[in-house]
């Protein structure tokens, strides 16, 4: 954002980034910020973030030009904004249903819908696996994002614009594998294991009776 600061831009961010301190910093940079907020961030107004609300209920607090609001929909949603004074307005969703929501929620959903939609689509066929090596997760997430971006371009400019995301991913994998697609991959079978038989009698009690190792 460095080259955009001080020009009156509006910045929408999710709760990974947002805090009261960031919002105050952006105010000093003449940049307006709005987004979701984690309840455990420092400097949050506790009477707002810890409030127990019924569905449809809303509470807000204003401090140094920033508004922190909590709204109860199906779950609690906490927002922070320098753009808004809290108002409850009528919103029509994609199914034509009308619902009363805070204006902060309405603007955030409208401006972040593309990003949230992309994350939702990527999550359907996520390549990430449990690993202690964070850089592997980052790399796999980047590959997922590349594939989704390619799918969007194909849906707009490709010959088959109705292809599903799953089918598109399968075609990409098939094309990348090429001639290796039909190669036989060796598998580990039961004959690849044997029981350890060379453990001294006085040491056997330290090991499980079915201890084995791969040859």
Short mmCIF file of the C-alpha atoms (twelve columns), coordinates in Angstrom:
data_MODEL
# 
_entry.id   MODEL 
# 
loop_
_atom_site.group_PDB 
_atom_site.id 
_atom_site.type_symbol 
_atom_site.label_atom_id 
_atom_site.label_alt_id 
_atom_site.label_comp_id 
_atom_site.label_asym_id 
_atom_site.label_seq_id 
_atom_site.Cartn_x 
_atom_site.Cartn_y 
_atom_site.Cartn_z 
_atom_site.pdbx_PDB_model_num 
ATOM 1   C CA . UNK A 1   0.000   0.000   0.000   1 
ATOM 2   C CA . UNK A 2   3.011   2.329   0.335   1 
ATOM 3   C CA . UNK A 3   2.528   4.239   -2.921  1 
ATOM 4   C CA . UNK A 4   -1.252  4.515   -2.348  1 
ATOM 5   C CA . UNK A 5   -1.116  6.060   1.139   1 
ATOM 6   C CA . UNK A 6   -2.143  9.652   1.716   1 
ATOM 7   C CA . UNK A 7   -4.471  9.706   -1.309  1 
ATOM 8   C CA . UNK A 8   -7.805  8.890   0.339   1 
ATOM 9   C CA . UNK A 9   -8.076  5.272   -0.845  1 
ATOM 10  C CA . UNK A 10  -10.432 2.781   0.824   1 
ATOM 11  C CA . UNK A 11  -8.752  -0.429  2.009   1 
ATOM 12  C CA . UNK A 12  -10.741 -3.612  2.778   1 
ATOM 13  C CA . UNK A 13  -8.962  -6.358  4.724   1 
ATOM 14  C CA . UNK A 14  -9.893  -9.539  6.581   1 
ATOM 15  C CA . UNK A 15  -9.327  -10.347 10.241  1 
ATOM 16  C CA . UNK A 16  -5.809  -11.721 9.693   1 
ATOM 17  C CA . UNK A 17  -4.555  -8.134  9.314   1 
ATOM 18  C CA . UNK A 18  -6.974  -5.890  11.160  1 
ATOM 19  C CA . UNK A 19  -6.492  -4.295  14.539  1 
ATOM 20  C CA . UNK A 20  -7.268  -1.003  16.220  1 
ATOM 21  C CA . UNK A 21  -3.592  0.015   15.960  1 
ATOM 22  C CA . UNK A 22  -3.554  -0.605  12.184  1 
ATOM 23  C CA . UNK A 23  -6.754  1.386   11.751  1 
ATOM 24  C CA . UNK A 24  -5.318  4.284   13.759  1 
ATOM 25  C CA . UNK A 25  -2.138  4.161   11.656  1 
ATOM 26  C CA . UNK A 26  -4.184  4.260   8.448   1 
ATOM 27  C CA . UNK A 27  -6.125  7.263   9.731   1 
ATOM 28  C CA . UNK A 28  -2.826  9.114   10.084  1 
ATOM 29  C CA . UNK A 29  -1.998  8.053   6.509   1 
ATOM 30  C CA . UNK A 30  -5.304  9.464   5.214   1 
ATOM 31  C CA . UNK A 31  -6.390  5.980   4.149   1 
ATOM 32  C CA . UNK A 32  -9.789  4.569   5.120   1 
ATOM 33  C CA . UNK A 33  -9.884  0.970   6.320   1 
ATOM 34  C CA . UNK A 34  -12.716 -1.508  6.843   1 
ATOM 35  C CA . UNK A 35  -12.845 -5.218  7.578   1 
ATOM 36  C CA . UNK A 36  -13.483 -8.090  9.942   1 
ATOM 37  C CA . UNK A 37  -11.746 -8.146  13.317  1 
ATOM 38  C CA . UNK A 38  -10.555 -10.925 15.615  1 
ATOM 39  C CA . UNK A 39  -11.989 -10.722 19.119  1 
ATOM 40  C CA . UNK A 40  -8.620  -11.287 20.836  1 
ATOM 41  C CA . UNK A 41  -6.802  -8.328  19.273  1 
ATOM 42  C CA . UNK A 42  -5.211  -5.859  21.674  1 
ATOM 43  C CA . UNK A 43  -7.020  -2.545  22.255  1 
ATOM 44  C CA . UNK A 44  -10.408 -4.048  21.308  1 
ATOM 45  C CA . UNK A 45  -13.336 -2.585  23.299  1 
ATOM 46  C CA . UNK A 46  -14.157 -5.583  25.515  1 
ATOM 47  C CA . UNK A 47  -17.710 -4.431  26.230  1 
ATOM 48  C CA . UNK A 48  -18.311 -4.771  22.472  1 
ATOM 49  C CA . UNK A 49  -16.343 -7.882  21.483  1 
ATOM 50  C CA . UNK A 50  -17.427 -9.924  24.525  1 
ATOM 51  C CA . UNK A 51  -21.105 -8.895  24.430  1 
ATOM 52  C CA . UNK A 52  -23.678 -11.715 24.220  1 
ATOM 53  C CA . UNK A 53  -26.165 -10.952 21.457  1 
ATOM 54  C CA . UNK A 54  -29.309 -12.579 20.143  1 
ATOM 55  C CA . UNK A 55  -29.596 -13.227 16.423  1 
ATOM 56  C CA . UNK A 56  -29.932 -9.918  14.611  1 
ATOM 57  C CA . UNK A 57  -28.546 -7.969  17.569  1 
ATOM 58  C CA . UNK A 58  -25.796 -5.403  17.126  1 
ATOM 59  C CA . UNK A 59  -23.532 -3.361  19.372  1 
ATOM 60  C CA . UNK A 60  -20.843 -0.816  18.507  1 
ATOM 61  C CA . UNK A 61  -18.247 1.433   20.095  1 
ATOM 62  C CA . UNK A 62  -16.402 4.407   18.605  1 
ATOM 63  C CA . UNK A 63  -12.857 5.394   19.532  1 
ATOM 64  C CA . UNK A 64  -10.452 7.870   17.946  1 
ATOM 65  C CA . UNK A 65  -12.386 7.888   14.678  1 
ATOM 66  C CA . UNK A 66  -12.714 4.093   14.383  1 
ATOM 67  C CA . UNK A 67  -15.954 2.146   14.818  1 
ATOM 68  C CA . UNK A 68  -15.888 -1.404  16.219  1 
ATOM 69  C CA . UNK A 69  -19.185 -3.270  15.772  1 
ATOM 70  C CA . UNK A 70  -20.395 -6.745  16.644  1 
ATOM 71  C CA . UNK A 71  -23.371 -8.275  14.838  1 
ATOM 72  C CA . UNK A 72  -25.023 -11.612 15.508  1 
ATOM 73  C CA . UNK A 73  -26.103 -13.500 12.387  1 
ATOM 74  C CA . UNK A 74  -25.765 -17.287 12.384  1 
ATOM 75  C CA . UNK A 75  -22.539 -16.564 14.269  1 
ATOM 76  C CA . UNK A 76  -20.856 -13.514 15.763  1 
ATOM 77  C CA . UNK A 77  -19.241 -11.119 13.283  1 
ATOM 78  C CA . UNK A 78  -16.927 -8.379  14.576  1 
ATOM 79  C CA . UNK A 79  -16.033 -5.493  12.272  1 
ATOM 80  C CA . UNK A 80  -13.826 -2.405  12.439  1 
ATOM 81  C CA . UNK A 81  -14.133 0.602   10.149  1 
ATOM 82  C CA . UNK A 82  -12.954 4.158   9.636   1 
ATOM 83  C CA . UNK A 83  -15.422 4.581   6.780   1 
ATOM 84  C CA . UNK A 84  -18.748 4.218   8.557   1 
ATOM 85  C CA . UNK A 85  -21.013 5.350   11.304  1 
ATOM 86  C CA . UNK A 86  -23.067 2.258   12.145  1 
ATOM 87  C CA . UNK A 87  -26.497 1.986   10.507  1 
ATOM 88  C CA . UNK A 88  -28.862 -0.939  9.998   1 
ATOM 89  C CA . UNK A 89  -30.009 -1.138  6.383   1 
ATOM 90  C CA . UNK A 90  -32.053 -3.493  4.207   1 
ATOM 91  C CA . UNK A 91  -29.969 -5.743  1.951   1 
ATOM 92  C CA . UNK A 92  -31.167 -8.042  -0.844  1 
ATOM 93  C CA . UNK A 93  -29.076 -11.167 -1.420  1 
ATOM 94  C CA . UNK A 94  -28.523 -13.112 -4.668  1 
ATOM 95  C CA . UNK A 95  -31.666 -15.186 -4.040  1 
ATOM 96  C CA . UNK A 96  -33.800 -12.064 -3.785  1 
ATOM 97  C CA . UNK A 97  -34.241 -12.390 -0.020  1 
ATOM 98  C CA . UNK A 98  -34.288 -9.197  2.017   1 
ATOM 99  C CA . UNK A 99  -32.521 -8.929  5.357   1 
ATOM 100 C CA . UNK A 100 -31.506 -6.205  7.787   1 
ATOM 101 C CA . UNK A 101 -27.727 -5.860  8.151   1 
ATOM 102 C CA . UNK A 102 -25.219 -3.252  9.365   1 
ATOM 103 C CA . UNK A 103 -23.967 -1.009  6.563   1 
ATOM 104 C CA . UNK A 104 -20.380 -2.084  7.424   1 
ATOM 105 C CA . UNK A 105 -21.245 -5.721  6.640   1 
ATOM 106 C CA . UNK A 106 -22.974 -4.774  3.384   1 
ATOM 107 C CA . UNK A 107 -20.017 -2.739  2.072   1 
ATOM 108 C CA . UNK A 108 -17.442 -5.308  3.189   1 
ATOM 109 C CA . UNK A 109 -19.285 -8.158  1.460   1 
ATOM 110 C CA . UNK A 110 -19.663 -6.120  -1.709  1 
ATOM 111 C CA . UNK A 111 -15.981 -5.133  -1.911  1 
ATOM 112 C CA . UNK A 112 -14.467 -8.434  -0.728  1 
ATOM 113 C CA . UNK A 113 -16.787 -10.845 -2.526  1 
ATOM 114 C CA . UNK A 114 -14.276 -11.636 -5.281  1 
ATOM 115 C CA . UNK A 115 -11.513 -12.499 -2.804  1 
ATOM 116 C CA . UNK A 116 -13.792 -14.554 -0.550  1 
ATOM 117 C CA . UNK A 117 -15.239 -16.359 -3.575  1 
ATOM 118 C CA . UNK A 118 -11.756 -17.301 -4.778  1 
ATOM 119 C CA . UNK A 119 -10.786 -18.670 -1.356  1 
ATOM 120 C CA . UNK A 120 -14.037 -20.643 -1.235  1 
ATOM 121 C CA . UNK A 121 -13.460 -22.212 -4.660  1 
ATOM 122 C CA . UNK A 122 -9.822  -23.096 -3.879  1 
ATOM 123 C CA . UNK A 123 -10.848 -24.775 -0.618  1 
ATOM 124 C CA . UNK A 124 -13.069 -27.307 -2.473  1 
ATOM 125 C CA . UNK A 125 -10.042 -29.133 -3.954  1 
ATOM 126 C CA . UNK A 126 -7.296  -28.109 -1.552  1 
ATOM 127 C CA . UNK A 127 -3.885  -29.734 -2.146  1 
ATOM 128 C CA . UNK A 128 -2.527  -28.833 1.276   1 
ATOM 129 C CA . UNK A 129 -1.618  -31.625 3.660   1 
ATOM 130 C CA . UNK A 130 -0.593  -31.650 7.290   1 
ATOM 131 C CA . UNK A 131 3.090   -30.800 7.519   1 
ATOM 132 C CA . UNK A 132 5.397   -29.043 9.948   1 
ATOM 133 C CA . UNK A 133 7.163   -27.358 7.039   1 
ATOM 134 C CA . UNK A 134 5.191   -24.158 6.487   1 
ATOM 135 C CA . UNK A 135 6.853   -23.362 3.156   1 
ATOM 136 C CA . UNK A 136 5.328   -26.511 1.642   1 
ATOM 137 C CA . UNK A 137 1.863   -25.261 2.559   1 
ATOM 138 C CA . UNK A 138 2.624   -21.873 1.026   1 
ATOM 139 C CA . UNK A 139 3.864   -23.488 -2.201  1 
ATOM 140 C CA . UNK A 140 0.834   -25.768 -2.502  1 
ATOM 141 C CA . UNK A 141 -1.540  -22.892 -1.808  1 
ATOM 142 C CA . UNK A 142 0.155   -20.863 -4.558  1 
ATOM 143 C CA . UNK A 143 -0.308  -23.761 -6.993  1 
ATOM 144 C CA . UNK A 144 -3.995  -23.939 -6.047  1 
ATOM 145 C CA . UNK A 145 -4.317  -20.187 -6.657  1 
ATOM 146 C CA . UNK A 146 -2.547  -20.436 -10.030 1 
ATOM 147 C CA . UNK A 147 -4.940  -23.193 -11.089 1 
ATOM 148 C CA . UNK A 148 -7.990  -21.199 -10.036 1 
ATOM 149 C CA . UNK A 149 -6.761  -18.097 -11.889 1 
ATOM 150 C CA . UNK A 150 -6.203  -20.232 -14.991 1 
ATOM 151 C CA . UNK A 151 -9.719  -21.650 -14.593 1 
ATOM 152 C CA . UNK A 152 -11.178 -18.124 -14.449 1 
ATOM 153 C CA . UNK A 153 -9.331  -17.155 -17.642 1 
ATOM 154 C CA . UNK A 154 -10.540 -20.324 -19.359 1 
ATOM 155 C CA . UNK A 155 -14.127 -19.618 -18.264 1 
ATOM 156 C CA . UNK A 156 -13.910 -16.182 -19.886 1 
ATOM 157 C CA . UNK A 157 -11.769 -16.778 -22.980 1 
ATOM 158 C CA . UNK A 158 -11.525 -20.568 -23.471 1 
ATOM 159 C CA . UNK A 159 -13.379 -22.733 -25.958 1 
ATOM 160 C CA . UNK A 160 -15.177 -24.777 -23.282 1 
ATOM 161 C CA . UNK A 161 -16.458 -22.129 -20.883 1 
ATOM 162 C CA . UNK A 162 -18.824 -24.477 -19.032 1 
ATOM 163 C CA . UNK A 163 -16.161 -26.912 -17.774 1 
ATOM 164 C CA . UNK A 164 -16.186 -27.517 -14.003 1 
ATOM 165 C CA . UNK A 165 -13.247 -26.598 -11.791 1 
ATOM 166 C CA . UNK A 166 -12.654 -30.262 -10.909 1 
ATOM 167 C CA . UNK A 167 -12.595 -31.348 -14.559 1 
ATOM 168 C CA . UNK A 168 -10.285 -28.440 -15.420 1 
ATOM 169 C CA . UNK A 169 -7.833  -29.500 -12.704 1 
ATOM 170 C CA . UNK A 170 -7.924  -33.096 -13.931 1 
ATOM 171 C CA . UNK A 171 -7.122  -31.968 -17.483 1 
ATOM 172 C CA . UNK A 172 -4.187  -29.876 -16.231 1 
ATOM 173 C CA . UNK A 173 -2.770  -32.828 -14.271 1 
ATOM 174 C CA . UNK A 174 -3.228  -35.186 -17.237 1 
ATOM 175 C CA . UNK A 175 -1.463  -32.762 -19.563 1 
ATOM 176 C CA . UNK A 176 1.445   -32.226 -17.137 1 
ATOM 177 C CA . UNK A 177 1.963   -35.967 -16.648 1 
ATOM 178 C CA . UNK A 178 1.933   -36.650 -20.378 1 
ATOM 179 C CA . UNK A 179 3.554   -39.998 -21.206 1 
ATOM 180 C CA . UNK A 180 4.159   -40.733 -17.517 1 
ATOM 181 C CA . UNK A 181 0.416   -40.983 -16.891 1 
ATOM 182 C CA . UNK A 182 0.312   -44.733 -17.579 1 
ATOM 183 C CA . UNK A 183 3.545   -45.628 -15.795 1 
ATOM 184 C CA . UNK A 184 3.257   -48.280 -13.107 1 
ATOM 185 C CA . UNK A 185 4.023   -46.834 -9.671  1 
ATOM 186 C CA . UNK A 186 5.684   -49.370 -7.326  1 
ATOM 187 C CA . UNK A 187 3.676   -50.015 -4.196  1 
ATOM 188 C CA . UNK A 188 4.759   -51.298 -0.787  1 
ATOM 189 C CA . UNK A 189 3.209   -54.706 -0.067  1 
ATOM 190 C CA . UNK A 190 3.228   -57.063 2.870   1 
ATOM 191 C CA . UNK A 191 6.411   -58.759 1.624   1 
ATOM 192 C CA . UNK A 192 8.302   -55.515 2.163   1 
ATOM 193 C CA . UNK A 193 8.164   -55.976 5.944   1 
ATOM 194 C CA . UNK A 194 9.848   -58.439 8.281   1 
ATOM 195 C CA . UNK A 195 9.946   -58.909 12.023  1 
ATOM 196 C CA . UNK A 196 13.107  -58.037 13.888  1 
ATOM 197 C CA . UNK A 197 14.644  -61.277 15.130  1 
ATOM 198 C CA . UNK A 198 18.072  -60.132 16.224  1 
ATOM 199 C CA . UNK A 199 17.065  -58.320 19.418  1 
ATOM 200 C CA . UNK A 200 18.836  -59.724 22.506  1 
ATOM 201 C CA . UNK A 201 16.450  -61.535 24.888  1 
ATOM 202 C CA . UNK A 202 17.073  -59.069 27.704  1 
ATOM 203 C CA . UNK A 203 16.172  -56.144 25.383  1 
ATOM 204 C CA . UNK A 204 12.973  -57.572 23.821  1 
ATOM 205 C CA . UNK A 205 10.730  -56.282 26.578  1 
ATOM 206 C CA . UNK A 206 11.601  -52.715 25.518  1 
ATOM 207 C CA . UNK A 207 10.056  -53.226 22.077  1 
ATOM 208 C CA . UNK A 208 6.493   -54.043 20.929  1 
ATOM 209 C CA . UNK A 209 6.040   -57.680 19.930  1 
ATOM 210 C CA . UNK A 210 5.043   -56.649 16.388  1 
ATOM 211 C CA . UNK A 211 7.859   -54.209 15.792  1 
ATOM 212 C CA . UNK A 212 8.978   -54.331 12.157  1 
ATOM 213 C CA . UNK A 213 10.984  -52.271 9.736   1 
ATOM 214 C CA . UNK A 214 10.918  -51.629 6.012   1 
ATOM 215 C CA . UNK A 215 13.666  -53.479 4.140   1 
# 
